[in-house]
Amino acid sequence: MKKTIYAVGAGKGLGNAVARKFGANNFRVVLMCRNAEHLADYQREMQSEGMEVATQVVDAADQVVLASIMQQTIHTYGVPDVLFYNVGITVADADVTGGINTKMMRQRYQVDVLGAYTCIQQVLGEEFSKKQGAILITGGGLSMYPSSAYLPLSMDKAALRAMVLALHPVCKEQNVFIGTVQVCNTISDSEKYMPEKIAEQFWRLYQERTDAEIVY
């Protein structure tokens, strides 16, 4: 039976690259993001490459709705073997209309951090443990090297990293792996930071199931 990965935060960059990496290794892929039209395009592309792909529209900004959609998805496709959370708002602070304020920072935190925690809580359980499930989180170098030019993102990536490091030993006791790749540069077409290269790090993290993070 095929294993299944939920890719929360599907997109043309890293989200789809990780989904493709797992799909190419005989995983069924469930792509999840806000835009139904984009999801349909991604599904067609990956199906043309011979992958089994399903889609689910979801918005990480509302934790109540997110939890409900995750449960619906589990009911339809089953408890996943891998949960990949790749949602994050990466806009530079200087480009934010009206500037940084507490309301905006709260909204960012809900998407960047609470969304991840909500998804994790929906998959954790006896069946996920029996599957020796894995939770993979997209981190960033800002978690270790914060920047005033990306203040909310720096704070949120630090919180995500703290969550993964704190949950790592707890999950291990349940036969569950949780880990993160700290991407320490802008994802681009440069050889090292191509989405496909970073996806290989997530695959390595999944296969090795040892360290809580890879700094890349």
N, C-alpha and C positions, 0 to 999 in steps of 0.2 A: 504493500500500500504506500502511495506517495505521502511524503511529509508535506506540511503546509506552512507557509510563511505569510503573516499579515504584515504588509508594508504600509505603515501609517505615515503619510507624508510623501506619497508618490509624486514624481515630477521628473522632468527631462534630465536633471542632473543626477545627484547621488541616489535619490530615492529609487529611480528606475534602474540605475546601475546595480544596486544591491539586489533588487528584485530579480533582475536578469541573471546575476551570478548564482543565486539560489535556484532559479528556474532552470538554468542550464545544468544544474546538478540534481535534476529530477524532483524538484519541489513544485507543488501547486502553489501559485501565487495569488494572493488576494490584495489587490491594489486599493488603497484608501486615500482619498483627499477630498477637498471641497467641491471641485469642479467636475460635474458629470460628463461634460463634453470632452474634457481632457482625458478623463478616465477611459472613455470609449476609444479614443485615439490610441492611448497606451495599450489597451487590451488588444486592439487589432494588430498593432506592431508586434507585440510579443507572441500572439497566437500565430502570426505569420512565420515566426522563428521556431515554431513547434512546441511552445510552452502552453501549459494549462493555466488559464488566467481568468479570475473573476474580479469584480469590482464592487466597491461600496462607497457611497458618498458619505462623508463625515466631516464635521467641523470641530477641531480641538478646543475652540474658544469657550464652549459651554460644557462643563463637566457632567452635568445631569444628562444632557442629550448624548454626549459622547459615550457615557456608560451604557445608556440604553441601546445605542447603535452597535456598540461592541457586543452586547449580549445578543442582539438580533443576528449579528454576523456569526457569532459562535453557534447559535441555533441552526443557522443555515449551512455553515461550512465545517463546523466542529471546532473543538479547542485546537489552536495552532500548535505546531512544534516550535516555531520561532515567532516572536513578536519583535518587529523592527520599528523603532520610533525615530522619525527623521523630520519632525515638525519644528520649525524655528523661524522667528522673524529677525532677519539679518540686516535690516535697513540701518544705514549710518545715522547717528543722532542728528547730524547737520541737515539731513534730508527729511526729517520729520516735520510736517506742517504744524506750526504752533509750538514747536519745541517739546522738550521732555517735561512731563508732569506726572504726578502720582497716579492719576487715573490711567494714563497710557502704560505706565510701568506695571500696574496691577493687571491690565489686560494682557500685556506681554507675558507676564509670569504665568497666567492661566494657560496660555498656549504652549509656552516653551517648557514649563516644568509640571504644572498640575495636569496637563494633558497626558504627559508621559506616565505620571503616577496613577492616573485614572485607568489608563489602558492596562498597566501592570496589574492593578487590583482586579481587573475583570478576567484576566487569564490565569492568575495564580490559583492553585487548588489541586485537588487530588489527581485529576486527570492530567494536568500539566506536569505534575511531579512524576507520574507514571511514564510519561513520554520523555522524561528528562529534558524538559523544555528549556529554551534559551530566550533571553531578553537582550536585545542589542539596541544601544542608544547612540545617536550621533552627538558627539561632544565637540568641543572646540578649544583651540589654544587659549582663547580668552578666559577659560576657566582657571588657568594657571598664570596667565600674563594679561591681566585686565587692562582695558583702555578707556580713557575718559571720552574718546570719540564713539565708543560703543558701550555706554554705561549699562543700560538695561540688559543687553545681550551678555555682557561680561558677568553681571550678577546672576543671570539665569543659567548660563553655562556652568558657573561655579556651583550653583544649587543642584543642577543635574549631576555633576560629577560627585558631589557629596552624597547624593541619593544612591548612586550606583555603588560607591565605595562602602557605604553603610549597609546596603542590602546584600552585597556580594556574599559575605559569610552566612547571613541568614538564609539566603536562597540556596546556598550550597548544602545546607542541612536538609533541604527539601528535594535534593537531586535536581535543582534548577540552577542554571547559569545566568548571571547577569553581567554584562560588560559594556564598555564604551570605547569608541575610537575617538581620541582627541585630535581633530584635524587642525593642524597648526599653521595653515595658510589658506588663502582663498581657493576654493575649488575652481579649477580652470582647465584650459587645454594644455598647460605645461605638463611635461611627461610625468612627474611625480604626483601631481595633484589632479590628474584626470579622474573623473568619477569612477572609471573602471579600475584604476589603480587603488583607490580608496576602498572600493567594494571588495577587493582581494584581502584587505586588512580585516574587514568584517567577516569574511569567510574563514580567515585564519583564526580570528577570535572565537568563532563558533566551533571550529574543529578542535582547537586546543583546549578550550573550556578551563583555562587555568587563571591567567591574570585578569584582574578586573578592568584593566584598561591597556590600550596600545596608544602611545604618543607618536603621532605620525606627522 
